[in-house]
Amino acid sequence: MTFRTTGQIRSAHIDDTGIVFYPRYFEMLNAAVEDWFARGLGASFNSMHLDRGIGVPTVQLSAELEAPSTLGEELTILLTPGRIGRSSCCYDAVFTARGLVRLRATGTLVCMNLETRKSEPWPEDIRKRMTQYLLPIV
């Protein structure tokens, strides 16, 4: 299963050439991950940080920009986990607009104790919901 969210390209995202300045894609990707946790997994970053004392830093990220995005375009962001470890989750993300792929990315998130700054196992409720997004092996 894939988590889907959307976002509009705003003036703050573009550079002088009129296209998205590439670091802004990483901000949009982080927002999509945050949306996945809140809406898809039922675990907002706010509750994870303040109530559970855990965070979800990105420890690996790579991206390929395939086509530029411009002001006003509506992006669809698809996020699909590929592997869930004891304390990590690898995912693929695809940004599209007007039927064209704009960016492909892969990343790894780690569940981290905010006090010790060390990784720790995913809480069982979050892990269970994450596994529902794994694609079946056929």
N, C-alpha and C positions, 0 to 999 in steps of 0.2 A: 504494500500500500504506500502511496506517496502523499505527503502533506503538501497542500497547495495554499499559497497566499499571494497577494498582489500588492503592488506599490506603484505610485506615479513618479515619473522623473520630474523633479522640481528644479527651480533655478539654482538652488544650493548644490545640486549634484553635477552641474555642467561646468566646463572650463571655457576659456575664451574662444575655442573652436566650435562651441555649440553642442559638444557631445559630453557624455558622462565622463568625468575625470575618474580614472580607474580605481583609486582608493575608495571612492564612494560605493562601488559595488560591494566591497568588503563590509562596509557599514550596513548596506541593505541586506547582505547575507546574514550578518549577525542579528539583525532585526527579524529575519525569517526564522532563524534558529530560536530566538526568543519567543516568537509567535508559536512555533511548533511545541515548545515546552508548555506554554500557557494554554493554547487552544487544543493542541493535539494530545498532549500528555497529562494535562490537568495539573501542571506544576509550574506556576509562574516564577520567574527569576526573583521577584519580590519575596514570595513565600519561601523559596529555596534559600535565599540569602538571610532573611531576617528570622524565619521560624526554624529552619533546619540547619543553618550554618554551613551550607554547601554552595559551591559555585561550579560553573561549567566553562572553564577556559578552553579556547582553541589551542591545540598544541601542534597541529599540522594543517596547512592550507595551501592548495595550489589551484590555479585558475587559468583558463584559456579564454581570451576574449575573441569571439567569432565575428561580431558585427557591432557597430556603434549604436548607442541609444541616444535619443534626443529629447529635448524639453517637451513635456506634456505626454509622452508615451506612457502607456500603462503596461507595466511589467507583470508577468506571471512568474512566480518563483516556485519551483517544484523541489522538494527535499525528500530524499529517500535514504534511509539508513541501510548500510550494506553489511556491517558486522558490529555486534555488540559484545564487548569484552567485560571483564570483571568491573573495570572502572572507566572504560573508554567506549566510544561509539564513533565509527567511521560512517561518513555519509557522502552521497553525491547530490549536487544541486545543479539545476538548469534554470537559467533566466531566459524567457522568451517575450517577444512583443511583435504584434502584427504577423504572427506565424513564422518568425525567424528566431533562431537561437542566437542570443546575444552573448551569453557567457555560460561556460561549464566549469564547475568547481568540485573539488573533493576536499574533505576536511576530516579532522579527528578532534573530538571533544573528550574531555576527561572530567570525571566527577572529582571535585577537590574539596577537602575540609578547609573552610576559610580561616580557621584559627591556626591549624598546623601547616597549612599550605602544602599538604601531601594528598596524593590520590587516595580515594576510598571507594569501596564498592557502591554501585548504584543502589539507591533505596529500592526495595522490592517492588513498590507500587509503580515507580517510574520505569524500572526494567521491564515489568510486565506490559506496560503500555507501549514501550519502545518495540518490544518483540512483535506486537501486532502490526507494525509497519514493515517488518522484514518481508521481502518477496519470497514466496514459496519456491523451493527447489523442485524443478520438474525434470 
